[in-house]
Amino acid sequence: MKDYKKLSFWVKSHLFAKEIYQVTKSFPDSENYGITSQLRRAALSIPTNIVEGCGRESKKELKRYLVIASGSAAEVEYLLFFASEIELINKNQHTELNGKVIAIKKMLTSYKNKI
């Protein structure tokens, strides 16, 4: 078992999920059960899967959950692109948020490769 709170990529993904929740507050009510929900769930899935992997008994299981977290990060990357395309977020927001999720993906991959 590993203390997830000491992992820099967990900290970044936790803060990122909170930021996604803030950004999606401005989305129209008509999207509450659409992209708002999907983007929030995918963003929250990143730190949640890191936590779950850290709570497992083996490195193999931890790696599996890091892969799942990476998949969620890829989903967020697409959803941000889509949100930008339909003008729910502006280009600057997209660039900033996309850069953060890509950095998280890189950190996840790097850590997964080390264990």
Residue frames as a rotation matrix with the C-alpha (Angstrom) as fourth column:
MET 1
0.574 0.819 0.000 0.00
0.819 -0.574 0.000 0.00
0.000 0.000 -1.000 0.00
LYS 2
-0.558 -0.759 0.334 1.31
0.783 -0.615 -0.089 3.41
0.273 0.212 0.938 -1.00
ASP 3
-0.102 0.480 -0.871 0.39
0.595 -0.672 -0.440 6.83
-0.797 -0.563 -0.217 0.41
TYR 4
0.125 0.244 0.962 -1.20
0.985 -0.147 -0.091 8.49
0.119 0.959 -0.259 -2.61
LYS 5
0.930 0.315 -0.190 -1.11
0.347 -0.923 0.168 11.95
-0.122 -0.222 -0.967 -0.99
LYS 6
0.268 -0.919 -0.288 2.67
-0.018 -0.303 0.953 11.97
-0.963 -0.250 -0.098 -1.39
LEU 7
-0.232 -0.308 0.923 2.51
0.856 0.386 0.344 11.41
-0.462 0.870 0.174 -5.16
SER 8
-0.697 -0.113 -0.708 2.90
-0.050 -0.977 0.206 14.63
-0.715 0.179 0.675 -7.14
PHE 9
-0.921 0.370 -0.118 0.77
-0.115 0.030 0.993 13.33
0.371 0.928 0.015 -10.00
TRP 10
-0.272 0.860 -0.432 -2.07
0.929 0.352 0.116 12.57
0.252 -0.370 -0.894 -7.57
VAL 11
-0.301 0.107 -0.948 -1.85
0.522 -0.813 -0.257 16.12
-0.798 -0.572 0.189 -6.20
LYS 12
-0.889 -0.086 -0.450 -1.94
-0.288 -0.658 0.695 17.54
-0.356 0.748 0.561 -9.73
SER 13
-0.764 0.634 -0.114 -4.82
0.248 0.453 0.857 15.32
0.595 0.626 -0.503 -10.79
HIS 14
-0.230 0.660 -0.715 -6.78
0.960 0.032 -0.280 16.18
-0.162 -0.751 -0.641 -7.63
LEU 15
-0.426 0.010 -0.905 -6.37
0.140 -0.987 -0.076 19.91
-0.894 -0.159 0.419 -8.24
PHE 16
-0.973 0.052 -0.224 -7.17
-0.229 -0.151 0.962 19.40
0.016 0.987 0.159 -11.92
ALA 17
-0.537 0.827 -0.166 -10.44
0.741 0.557 0.376 17.61
0.403 0.078 -0.912 -11.09
LYS 18
-0.105 0.470 -0.876 -11.42
0.749 -0.543 -0.381 20.51
-0.655 -0.696 -0.295 -8.82
GLU 19
-0.694 -0.218 -0.686 -10.62
-0.202 -0.856 0.476 22.95
-0.691 0.469 0.550 -11.62
ILE 20
-0.914 0.405 0.004 -12.78
0.158 0.347 0.924 20.98
0.373 0.846 -0.382 -14.08
TYR 21
-0.214 0.867 -0.450 -15.67
0.976 0.173 -0.131 21.17
-0.036 -0.467 -0.884 -11.61
GLN 22
-0.211 0.094 -0.973 -15.25
0.304 -0.940 -0.157 24.96
-0.929 -0.329 0.170 -11.46
VAL 23
-0.902 -0.201 -0.382 -14.98
-0.277 -0.409 0.870 25.37
-0.331 0.890 0.314 -15.24
THR 24
-0.797 0.604 -0.001 -18.06
0.415 0.549 0.725 23.24
0.438 0.578 -0.688 -15.93
LYS 25
-0.398 0.662 -0.635 -20.19
0.660 -0.275 -0.699 25.35
-0.638 -0.697 -0.327 -13.57
SER 26
-0.425 0.191 -0.885 -20.49
-0.416 -0.909 0.004 27.82
-0.804 0.370 0.466 -16.44
PHE 27
-0.992 0.118 0.045 -21.75
0.100 0.519 0.849 25.20
0.077 0.847 -0.526 -18.89
PRO 28
-0.443 0.892 0.091 -25.43
-0.761 -0.427 0.489 25.52
0.475 0.147 0.868 -19.83
ASP 29
-0.249 0.457 0.854 -27.99
-0.764 0.448 -0.463 23.62
-0.595 -0.768 0.237 -17.76
SER 30
0.715 0.562 -0.415 -28.92
-0.694 0.497 -0.522 21.68
-0.087 0.661 0.745 -20.88
GLU 31
0.158 -0.765 -0.624 -25.50
-0.483 0.491 -0.725 19.99
0.861 0.416 -0.292 -20.62
ASN 32
0.090 -0.119 0.989 -25.88
-0.994 0.055 0.097 18.83
-0.066 -0.991 -0.113 -16.99
TYR 33
0.511 0.168 0.843 -26.48
-0.276 0.961 -0.024 15.24
-0.814 -0.220 0.538 -18.11
GLY 34
0.973 -0.218 0.073 -24.24
0.126 0.240 -0.963 15.51
0.192 0.946 0.261 -21.14
ILE 35
0.284 -0.952 0.114 -20.72
0.289 -0.028 -0.957 16.85
0.914 0.305 0.267 -21.44
THR 36
0.160 -0.207 0.965 -20.75
-0.805 -0.594 0.006 18.45
0.572 -0.778 -0.262 -17.96
SER 37
0.760 0.219 0.612 -21.36
-0.573 0.670 0.472 15.12
-0.307 -0.709 0.635 -16.28
GLN 38
0.912 -0.409 0.014 -19.03
0.356 0.774 -0.523 13.19
0.203 0.482 0.852 -18.60
LEU 39
0.231 -0.864 0.448 -16.16
-0.035 -0.467 -0.883 15.65
0.972 0.189 -0.138 -18.21
ARG 40
0.231 -0.092 0.969 -16.51
-0.930 -0.314 0.192 15.78
0.287 -0.945 -0.158 -14.44
ARG 41
0.896 0.155 0.417 -16.66
-0.305 0.897 0.320 12.00
-0.324 -0.414 0.851 -14.08
ALA 42
0.750 -0.661 0.024 -13.65
0.434 0.464 -0.773 11.48
0.500 0.590 0.635 -16.34
ALA 43
0.109 -0.723 0.682 -11.60
-0.372 -0.666 -0.647 14.14
0.922 -0.183 -0.342 -14.53
LEU 44
0.334 0.095 0.938 -12.49
-0.943 0.028 0.333 12.74
0.005 -0.995 0.098 -11.11
SER 45
0.998 0.057 -0.035 -11.69
-0.060 0.993 -0.101 9.23
0.029 0.102 0.994 -12.32
ILE 46
0.345 -0.938 -0.021 -8.00
-0.099 -0.014 -0.995 10.15
0.933 0.345 -0.098 -12.68
PRO 47
-0.413 -0.571 0.710 -7.20
-0.771 -0.196 -0.606 10.78
0.485 -0.797 -0.359 -8.99
THR 48
0.441 0.665 0.603 -9.77
-0.872 0.475 0.115 8.19
-0.210 -0.576 0.790 -7.88
ASN 49
0.931 -0.118 -0.347 -8.05
-0.048 0.899 -0.436 5.41
0.363 0.422 0.831 -9.81
ILE 50
-0.099 -0.983 0.152 -4.66
-0.301 -0.116 -0.947 6.49
0.949 -0.140 -0.284 -8.49
VAL 51
-0.202 0.110 0.973 -6.05
-0.977 -0.088 -0.192 6.20
0.064 -0.990 0.126 -4.95
GLU 52
0.788 0.577 0.216 -7.58
-0.589 0.808 -0.009 2.81
-0.179 -0.120 0.976 -5.65
GLY 53
0.644 -0.624 -0.443 -4.36
-0.013 0.570 -0.822 1.50
0.765 0.535 0.359 -7.17
CYS 54
-0.325 -0.789 0.521 -2.37
-0.557 -0.285 -0.780 2.70
0.764 -0.543 -0.348 -4.19
GLY 55
0.039 0.448 0.893 -4.72
-0.984 0.173 -0.043 0.79
-0.174 -0.877 0.447 -1.92
ARG 56
0.830 0.259 -0.493 -4.08
-0.417 0.876 -0.242 -2.49
0.370 0.407 0.835 -3.68
GLU 57
0.837 -0.411 0.361 -1.69
-0.095 0.541 0.836 -5.21
-0.539 -0.734 0.414 -2.56
SER 58
0.197 -0.786 0.587 0.67
0.739 0.512 0.438 -5.46
-0.644 0.347 0.681 -5.52
LYS 59
-0.494 -0.479 -0.726 2.60
-0.155 -0.773 0.615 -3.35
-0.856 0.416 0.307 -7.99
LYS 60
-0.905 0.205 0.373 0.83
0.425 0.401 0.811 -5.18
0.017 0.893 -0.450 -10.80
GLU 61
0.065 0.992 -0.111 -2.54
0.997 -0.070 -0.039 -3.98
-0.046 -0.109 -0.993 -9.51
LEU 62
0.113 -0.109 -0.988 -1.21
0.285 -0.949 0.137 -0.46
-0.952 -0.297 -0.077 -9.01
LYS 63
-0.862 -0.487 -0.139 -0.02
-0.017 -0.247 0.969 -0.41
-0.506 0.838 0.205 -12.63
ARG 64
-0.558 0.731 0.394 -3.43
0.816 0.395 0.422 -1.57
0.153 0.556 -0.817 -13.80
TYR 65
0.409 0.762 -0.502 -5.14
0.834 -0.536 -0.133 1.35
-0.370 -0.365 -0.854 -12.05
LEU 66
-0.226 -0.551 -0.804 -2.56
0.021 -0.827 0.561 3.80
-0.974 0.110 0.198 -13.40
VAL 67
-0.937 -0.030 0.347 -3.45
0.336 0.182 0.924 2.57
-0.091 0.983 -0.161 -16.88
ILE 68
-0.025 0.998 0.057 -7.13
0.993 0.018 0.115 3.18
0.113 0.059 -0.992 -16.12
ALA 69
0.308 0.057 -0.950 -6.29
0.456 -0.885 0.094 6.68
-0.835 -0.462 -0.299 -14.82
SER 70
-0.723 -0.632 -0.279 -4.36
0.007 -0.411 0.912 7.34
-0.690 0.657 0.302 -18.05
GLY 71
-0.662 0.567 0.490 -7.40
0.724 0.316 0.613 6.26
0.193 0.761 -0.620 -20.06
SER 72
0.382 0.804 -0.456 -9.56
0.886 -0.459 -0.068 8.68
-0.264 -0.378 -0.888 -18.11
ALA 73
-0.091 -0.508 -0.856 -7.02
0.136 -0.858 0.495 11.43
-0.987 -0.071 0.147 -18.79
ALA 74
-0.941 -0.215 0.261 -7.23
0.262 0.028 0.965 10.66
-0.215 0.976 0.030 -22.51
GLU 75
-0.131 0.975 0.181 -11.01
0.975 0.093 0.204 10.89
0.182 0.203 -0.962 -22.27
VAL 76
0.398 0.214 -0.892 -10.71
0.546 -0.837 0.044 14.30
-0.737 -0.505 -0.450 -20.59
GLU 77
-0.628 -0.709 -0.320 -8.32
0.115 -0.492 0.863 15.42
-0.769 0.505 0.391 -23.32
TYR 78
-0.775 0.397 0.491 -10.93
0.583 0.152 0.798 14.63
0.242 0.905 -0.350 -25.99
LEU 79
0.204 0.940 -0.273 -13.82
0.979 -0.187 0.087 16.12
0.030 -0.285 -0.958 -24.02
LEU 80
0.037 -0.280 -0.959 -11.89
0.338 -0.900 0.275 19.37
-0.941 -0.334 0.061 -23.62
PHE 81
-0.931 -0.358 0.066 -11.28
0.150 -0.212 0.966 19.43
-0.332 0.909 0.251 -27.37
PHE 82
-0.437 0.854 0.283 -14.98
0.814 0.242 0.527 18.83
0.382 0.460 -0.801 -27.97
ALA 83
0.320 0.545 -0.775 -16.01
0.843 -0.537 -0.030 21.49
-0.433 -0.643 -0.632 -25.45
SER 84
-0.422 -0.563 -0.711 -13.74
0.102 -0.808 0.580 23.93
-0.901 0.172 0.398 -27.24
GLU 85
-0.937 0.056 0.346 -15.15
0.350 0.130 0.928 22.99
0.008 0.990 -0.141 -30.64
ILE 86
-0.079 0.984 0.161 -18.72
0.821 -0.027 0.570 23.69
0.565 0.177 -0.806 -29.51
GLU 87
-0.374 -0.257 0.891 -17.58
0.027 -0.963 -0.266 26.84
0.927 -0.075 0.368 -27.69
LEU 88
0.767 0.525 -0.368 -18.31
0.359 0.124 0.925 25.80
0.531 -0.842 -0.093 -24.11
ILE 89
0.463 -0.712 -0.528 -14.75
0.480 -0.299 0.825 26.81
-0.745 -0.635 0.203 -23.28
ASN 90
0.883 -0.187 -0.430 -12.60
-0.426 -0.703 -0.569 29.32
-0.196 0.686 -0.701 -25.09
LYS 91
0.700 -0.650 -0.295 -9.32
0.048 0.455 -0.889 28.55
0.712 0.608 0.350 -26.84
ASN 92
-0.162 -0.787 0.595 -7.22
-0.668 -0.356 -0.653 29.86
0.726 -0.504 -0.468 -23.93
GLN 93
0.260 0.341 0.903 -9.07
-0.911 0.397 0.112 27.66
-0.320 -0.852 0.414 -21.44
HIS 94
0.987 0.128 -0.095 -8.64
-0.156 0.896 -0.416 24.70
0.032 0.426 0.904 -23.75
THR 95
0.349 -0.933 -0.091 -4.92
-0.165 0.035 -0.986 25.31
0.923 0.359 -0.142 -24.14
GLU 96
-0.250 -0.444 0.861 -4.40
-0.887 -0.252 -0.387 25.68
0.389 -0.860 -0.331 -20.38
LEU 97
0.392 0.499 0.773 -6.51
-0.790 0.613 0.004 22.70
-0.472 -0.612 0.635 -19.33
ASN 98
0.957 -0.060 -0.282 -5.22
-0.145 0.747 -0.649 20.50
0.250 0.663 0.706 -22.13
GLY 99
0.075 -0.994 0.073 -1.64
-0.466 -0.100 -0.879 21.24
0.881 0.032 -0.471 -21.11
LYS 100
-0.194 -0.092 0.977 -2.43
-0.979 0.079 -0.187 20.18
-0.060 -0.993 -0.106 -17.55
VAL 101
0.720 0.521 0.458 -4.05
-0.509 0.845 -0.162 16.90
-0.471 -0.117 0.874 -18.53
ILE 102
0.760 -0.534 -0.370 -1.19
-0.131 0.431 -0.893 16.06
0.636 0.727 0.258 -20.91
ALA 103
-0.209 -0.851 0.481 1.32
-0.742 -0.183 -0.645 16.72
0.637 -0.492 -0.593 -18.10
ILE 104
0.123 0.341 0.932 -0.66
-0.885 0.462 -0.052 14.39
-0.449 -0.819 0.358 -15.82
LYS 105
0.965 0.239 -0.111 -0.69
-0.261 0.814 -0.519 11.68
-0.034 0.529 0.848 -18.51
LYS 106
0.345 -0.918 -0.194 3.09
-0.315 0.081 -0.946 11.96
0.884 0.388 -0.261 -18.86
MET 107
-0.314 -0.438 0.842 3.58
-0.923 -0.067 -0.379 11.72
0.222 -0.897 -0.383 -15.10
LEU 108
0.541 0.598 0.592 1.34
-0.688 0.719 -0.098 8.65
-0.484 -0.354 0.800 -14.90
THR 109
0.919 -0.218 -0.328 3.26
-0.118 0.641 -0.758 6.94
0.376 0.735 0.564 -17.69
SER 110
0.009 -0.982 0.190 6.61
-0.544 -0.165 -0.823 7.80
0.839 -0.096 -0.536 -16.15
TYR 111
-0.188 -0.033 0.982 5.61
-0.969 0.173 -0.179 6.45
-0.164 -0.984 -0.065 -12.74
LYS 112
0.804 0.551 0.225 4.04
-0.487 0.826 -0.283 3.33
-0.342 0.118 0.932 -14.23
ASN 113
0.715 -0.584 -0.383 7.26
-0.151 0.407 -0.901 2.61
0.682 0.702 0.203 -16.11
LYS 114
-0.196 -0.822 0.535 9.34
-0.768 -0.211 -0.605 3.00
0.610 -0.529 -0.590 -12.91
ILE 115
-0.069 0.226 0.972 7.42
-0.893 0.420 -0.161 0.40
-0.445 -0.879 0.173 -10.90
